[in-house]
């Protein structure tokens, strides 16, 4: 489903919350552009990249969200 269809589908089924899974936050921005009346919960999960023994997280996950939940 595209970013325009998601808010329309949520209105049709009277959803209370939109959950967006993204690696960069861009998908949540596209959904928010249509200003749906229900809140949007964005789950930003960065890519884990391995370079031999070194591991790093890749993706724009810093600064893309209003609130953060660290696990």
Residue pairs with C-beta under 8 A, 6 or more apart in sequence:
1 9
3 27
3 30
3 31
3 33
3 34
4 34
6 18
6 20
6 31
7 18
7 31
7 34
7 36
9 15
10 18
10 36
10 38
11 36
11 37
15 38
16 38
17 38
17 39
17 40
17 41
18 31
18 36
18 38
18 39
18 40
18 41
19 40
19 41
19 43
20 27
20 28
20 31
20 40
20 41
20 42
20 43
21 27
21 43
21 45
22 28
22 42
22 43
22 44
22 45
23 44
23 45
23 46
23 47
23 59
23 61
24 44
24 59
24 60
24 61
24 64
25 42
25 44
25 60
25 61
25 64
25 65
26 60
28 40
28 42
28 44
28 64
31 40
32 40
42 64
42 65
44 59
44 61
44 64
44 65
45 59
45 61
46 57
46 58
46 59
46 61
47 57
47 58
47 59
48 55
48 56
48 57
48 58
49 55
49 56
49 57
49 58
